Amino acid sequence: MKPAYLNVTFRGGKPFAAYYYLTDKPGQRSYRSRKAAPGLVVDYARNGEPLGIEITSPRTVTLAAINRVLKELELPLITRSELRPLRAAG
């Protein structure tokens, strides 16, 4: 299994949407979602495992906010460099 990774969609050279994948298990599908913080939505599998974090406001979300959610999920925290793509064209 690959480590968690960030996928960013750009429009007009600016981050429009982003998704922080927590798992890459084949066949995993989102069963339910929960708003975790402003601009952050966690997707869960049917078995309750967190699949990823939707970043609905990529230009304004903070490292601290994402790490609070990851801490709640008991997952490894991320670094500022991992969020660099959200700031690259901002």
Backbone as JSON Lines, residues from 0, in Angstrom:
{"i":0,"aa":"M","n":[0.84,-1.18,0.0],"ca":[0.0,0.0,0.0],"c":[0.88,1.25,0.0]}
{"i":1,"aa":"K","n":[0.53,2.22,-0.83],"ca":[1.26,3.48,-0.91],"c":[0.93,4.34,0.31]}
{"i":2,"aa":"P","n":[1.85,5.24,0.65],"ca":[1.53,6.19,1.72],"c":[0.47,7.18,1.23]}
{"i":3,"aa":"A","n":[-0.1,7.92,2.16],"ca":[-1.1,8.93,1.81],"c":[-0.49,9.92,0.82]}
{"i":4,"aa":"Y","n":[-1.35,10.49,-0.04],"ca":[-0.85,11.46,-1.01],"c":[-1.93,12.47,-1.35]}
{"i":5,"aa":"L","n":[-1.51,13.62,-1.85],"ca":[-2.38,14.74,-2.17],"c":[-2.57,14.84,-3.68]}
{"i":6,"aa":"N","n":[-3.81,15.03,-4.11],"ca":[-4.15,15.23,-5.51],"c":[-4.84,16.59,-5.6]}
{"i":7,"aa":"V","n":[-4.32,17.49,-6.45],"ca":[-4.87,18.84,-6.56],"c":[-5.36,19.08,-7.99]}
{"i":8,"aa":"T","n":[-6.54,19.66,-8.12],"ca":[-7.1,20.05,-9.42],"c":[-6.98,21.57,-9.52]}
{"i":9,"aa":"F","n":[-6.42,22.04,-10.64],"ca":[-6.24,23.47,-10.86],"c":[-7.2,23.98,-11.92]}
{"i":10,"aa":"R","n":[-7.66,25.21,-11.75],"ca":[-8.44,25.93,-12.76],"c":[-7.86,27.32,-12.86]}
{"i":11,"aa":"G","n":[-7.55,27.72,-14.06],"ca":[-6.96,29.05,-14.24],"c":[-5.65,29.21,-13.48]}
{"i":12,"aa":"G","n":[-4.93,28.13,-13.31],"ca":[-3.64,28.18,-12.63],"c":[-3.72,28.24,-11.12]}
{"i":13,"aa":"K","n":[-4.94,28.13,-10.57],"ca":[-5.1,28.2,-9.12],"c":[-5.76,26.92,-8.61]}
{"i":14,"aa":"P","n":[-5.41,26.49,-7.39],"ca":[-6.04,25.28,-6.84],"c":[-7.55,25.47,-6.74]}
{"i":15,"aa":"F","n":[-8.27,24.52,-7.28],"ca":[-9.73,24.57,-7.29],"c":[-10.32,23.54,-6.32]}
{"i":16,"aa":"A","n":[-9.73,22.38,-6.27],"ca":[-10.18,21.3,-5.38],"c":[-8.97,20.43,-5.07]}
{"i":17,"aa":"A","n":[-9.04,19.74,-3.95],"ca":[-7.95,18.84,-3.59],"c":[-8.51,17.67,-2.8]}
{"i":18,"aa":"Y","n":[-7.76,16.57,-2.83],"ca":[-8.16,15.38,-2.09],"c":[-6.9,14.74,-1.51]}
{"i":19,"aa":"Y","n":[-6.93,14.5,-0.21],"ca":[-5.81,13.85,0.45],"c":[-6.19,12.38,0.65]}
{"i":20,"aa":"Y","n":[-5.63,11.53,-0.2],"ca":[-5.93,10.09,-0.16],"c":[-5.22,9.46,1.03]}
{"i":21,"aa":"L","n":[-5.98,8.78,1.86],"ca":[-5.41,8.11,3.04],"c":[-5.09,6.66,2.74]}
{"i":22,"aa":"T","n":[-5.73,6.09,1.74],"ca":[-5.51,4.7,1.36],"c":[-5.64,4.56,-0.14]}
{"i":23,"aa":"D","n":[-5.05,3.53,-0.68],"ca":[-5.19,3.26,-2.11],"c":[-5.64,1.83,-2.34]}
{"i":24,"aa":"K","n":[-6.36,1.29,-1.37],"ca":[-6.82,-0.09,-1.5],"c":[-7.78,-0.21,-2.68]}
{"i":25,"aa":"P","n":[-7.54,-1.15,-3.57],"ca":[-8.43,-1.32,-4.72],"c":[-9.87,-1.63,-4.28]}
{"i":26,"aa":"G","n":[-10.8,-1.05,-4.98],"ca":[-12.2,-1.33,-4.73],"c":[-12.83,-0.55,-3.59]}
{"i":27,"aa":"Q","n":[-12.05,0.26,-2.87],"ca":[-12.61,1.04,-1.77],"c":[-13.48,2.15,-2.33]}
{"i":28,"aa":"R","n":[-14.66,2.29,-1.78],"ca":[-15.58,3.34,-2.21],"c":[-16.09,4.07,-0.99]}
{"i":29,"aa":"S","n":[-16.39,5.33,-1.19],"ca":[-16.93,6.13,-0.11],"c":[-18.37,5.7,0.17]}
{"i":30,"aa":"Y","n":[-18.64,5.42,1.43],"ca":[-19.98,5.02,1.85],"c":[-20.7,6.18,2.54]}
{"i":31,"aa":"R","n":[-19.91,6.97,3.29],"ca":[-20.49,8.15,3.93],"c":[-19.42,9.21,4.08]}
{"i":32,"aa":"S","n":[-19.85,10.44,4.28],"ca":[-18.94,11.57,4.45],"c":[-19.33,12.35,5.69]}
{"i":33,"aa":"R","n":[-18.33,13.03,6.28],"ca":[-18.58,13.82,7.48],"c":[-17.77,15.11,7.38]}
{"i":34,"aa":"K","n":[-18.45,16.24,7.58],"ca":[-17.73,17.51,7.62],"c":[-16.89,17.51,8.9]}
{"i":35,"aa":"A","n":[-15.59,17.65,8.74],"ca":[-14.68,17.57,9.88],"c":[-14.24,18.94,10.37]}
{"i":36,"aa":"A","n":[-14.22,19.9,9.48],"ca":[-13.8,21.27,9.79],"c":[-14.19,22.13,8.59]}
{"i":37,"aa":"P","n":[-14.19,23.45,8.74],"ca":[-14.49,24.28,7.57],"c":[-13.55,23.94,6.41]}
{"i":38,"aa":"G","n":[-14.13,23.58,5.27],"ca":[-13.35,23.26,4.08],"c":[-12.78,21.86,4.04]}
{"i":39,"aa":"L","n":[-13.12,21.01,5.02],"ca":[-12.6,19.65,5.08],"c":[-13.72,18.64,5.33]}
{"i":40,"aa":"V","n":[-13.79,17.63,4.46],"ca":[-14.8,16.57,4.57],"c":[-14.08,15.23,4.51]}
{"i":41,"aa":"V","n":[-14.35,14.36,5.49],"ca":[-13.73,13.04,5.52],"c":[-14.68,12.03,4.89]}
{"i":42,"aa":"D","n":[-14.16,11.23,3.97],"ca":[-14.92,10.14,3.36],"c":[-14.55,8.83,4.04]}
{"i":43,"aa":"Y","n":[-15.57,8.0,4.3],"ca":[-15.38,6.72,4.99],"c":[-15.88,5.56,4.14]}
{"i":44,"aa":"A","n":[-15.21,4.42,4.28],"ca":[-15.67,3.18,3.66],"c":[-16.83,2.63,4.48]}
{"i":45,"aa":"R","n":[-17.49,1.62,3.96],"ca":[-18.6,0.98,4.66],"c":[-18.18,0.46,6.04]}
{"i":46,"aa":"N","n":[-16.92,-0.01,6.15],"ca":[-16.44,-0.56,7.41],"c":[-15.98,0.51,8.4]}
{"i":47,"aa":"G","n":[-16.12,1.79,8.04],"ca":[-15.77,2.89,8.93],"c":[-14.35,3.4,8.77]}
{"i":48,"aa":"E","n":[-13.56,2.77,7.9],"ca":[-12.19,3.19,7.68],"c":[-12.18,4.52,6.9]}
{"i":49,"aa":"P","n":[-11.41,5.51,7.37],"ca":[-11.34,6.76,6.61],"c":[-10.55,6.54,5.31]}
{"i":50,"aa":"L","n":[-11.13,7.0,4.2],"ca":[-10.51,6.83,2.88],"c":[-9.72,8.05,2.44]}
{"i":51,"aa":"G","n":[-10.23,9.23,2.77],"ca":[-9.57,10.44,2.32],"c":[-10.23,11.67,2.87]}
{"i":52,"aa":"I","n":[-9.58,12.79,2.63],"ca":[-10.09,14.08,3.09],"c":[-10.3,14.97,1.87]}
{"i":53,"aa":"E","n":[-11.54,15.36,1.64],"ca":[-11.85,16.32,0.59],"c":[-11.47,17.7,1.12]}
{"i":54,"aa":"I","n":[-10.7,18.42,0.33],"ca":[-10.31,19.78,0.7],"c":[-11.1,20.7,-0.22]}
{"i":55,"aa":"T","n":[-12.23,21.19,0.28],"ca":[-13.16,21.95,-0.56],"c":[-12.76,23.41,-0.71]}
{"i":56,"aa":"S","n":[-11.83,23.85,0.1],"ca":[-11.35,25.23,0.02],"c":[-9.81,25.22,0.05]}
{"i":57,"aa":"P","n":[-9.19,24.7,-1.01],"ca":[-7.74,24.45,-0.97],"c":[-6.88,25.7,-0.79]}
{"i":58,"aa":"R","n":[-7.36,26.85,-1.19],"ca":[-6.53,28.05,-1.08],"c":[-6.56,28.65,0.31]}
{"i":59,"aa":"T","n":[-7.51,28.21,1.15],"ca":[-7.62,28.8,2.49],"c":[-7.41,27.8,3.63]}
{"i":60,"aa":"V","n":[-7.43,26.52,3.33],"ca":[-7.26,25.53,4.39],"c":[-5.85,25.62,4.96]}
{"i":61,"aa":"T","n":[-5.72,25.34,6.25],"ca":[-4.41,25.44,6.89],"c":[-3.85,24.06,7.23]}
{"i":62,"aa":"L","n":[-2.55,24.02,7.39],"ca":[-1.88,22.81,7.83],"c":[-2.42,22.39,9.19]}
{"i":63,"aa":"A","n":[-2.61,23.33,10.08],"ca":[-3.11,23.02,11.41],"c":[-4.49,22.36,11.35]}
{"i":64,"aa":"A","n":[-5.37,22.86,10.48],"ca":[-6.72,22.29,10.36],"c":[-6.66,20.84,9.86]}
{"i":65,"aa":"I","n":[-5.85,20.6,8.86],"ca":[-5.73,19.24,8.32],"c":[-5.12,18.32,9.38]}
{"i":66,"aa":"N","n":[-4.11,18.79,10.08],"ca":[-3.49,17.95,11.1],"c":[-4.42,17.68,12.28]}
{"i":67,"aa":"R","n":[-5.31,18.61,12.61],"ca":[-6.31,18.35,13.67],"c":[-7.2,17.18,13.26]}
{"i":68,"aa":"V","n":[-7.62,17.18,12.0],"ca":[-8.48,16.09,11.5],"c":[-7.7,14.77,11.51]}
{"i":69,"aa":"L","n":[-6.47,14.8,11.02],"ca":[-5.66,13.57,11.01],"c":[-5.44,13.05,12.43]}
{"i":70,"aa":"K","n":[-5.23,13.95,13.37],"ca":[-5.04,13.54,14.77],"c":[-6.3,12.87,15.3]}
{"i":71,"aa":"E","n":[-7.47,13.46,15.0],"ca":[-8.75,12.85,15.4],"c":[-8.89,11.44,14.83]}
{"i":72,"aa":"L","n":[-8.41,11.24,13.61],"ca":[-8.49,9.94,12.94],"c":[-7.37,8.99,13.37]}
{"i":73,"aa":"E","n":[-6.49,9.5,14.23],"ca":[-5.33,8.73,14.71],"c":[-4.44,8.29,13.55]}
{"i":74,"aa":"L","n":[-4.17,9.25,12.66],"ca":[-3.32,9.02,11.5],"c":[-2.11,9.93,11.56]}
{"i":75,"aa":"P","n":[-1.05,9.6,10.84],"ca":[0.16,10.44,10.84],"c":[-0.15,11.85,10.34]}
{"i":76,"aa":"L","n":[0.48,12.82,10.98],"ca":[0.32,14.21,10.58],"c":[1.14,14.48,9.31]}
{"i":77,"aa":"I","n":[0.78,15.56,8.62],"ca":[1.51,15.91,7.4],"c":[2.37,17.13,7.66]}
{"i":78,"aa":"T","n":[3.27,17.39,6.72],"ca":[4.18,18.53,6.85],"c":[3.77,19.64,5.88]}
{"i":79,"aa":"R","n":[4.3,20.8,6.14],"ca":[4.02,21.95,5.26],"c":[4.42,21.66,3.82]}
{"i":80,"aa":"S","n":[5.52,20.94,3.64],"ca":[5.98,20.65,2.27],"c":[4.98,19.77,1.52]}
{"i":81,"aa":"E","n":[4.24,18.93,2.23],"ca":[3.23,18.09,1.56],"c":[2.06,18.92,1.05]}
{"i":82,"aa":"L","n":[1.83,20.08,1.63],"ca":[0.75,20.96,1.18],"c":[1.23,22.01,0.18]}
{"i":83,"aa":"R","n":[2.49,22.0,-0.15],"ca":[3.05,23.01,-1.07],"c":[2.26,23.16,-2.36]}
{"i":84,"aa":"P","n":[1.75,22.08,-2.97],"ca":[0.98,22.26,-4.21],"c":[-0.24,23.16,-4.05]}
{"i":85,"aa":"L","n":[-0.79,23.29,-2.86],"ca":[-1.95,24.16,-2.65],"c":[-1.53,25.62,-2.68]}
{"i":86,"aa":"R","n":[-0.29,25.89,-2.43],"ca":[0.21,27.27,-2.39],"c":[1.0,27.65,-3.63]}
{"i":87,"aa":"A","n":[1.37,26.68,-4.42],"ca":[2.29,26.88,-5.55],"c":[1.81,27.98,-6.52]}
{"i":88,"aa":"A","n":[0.55,27.94,-6.88],"ca":[0.05,28.91,-7.86],"c":[-0.88,29.92,-7.21]}
{"i":89,"aa":"G","n":[-1.07,29.79,-5.89],"ca":[-2.03,30.63,-5.17],"c":[-1.69,32.06,-5.23]}
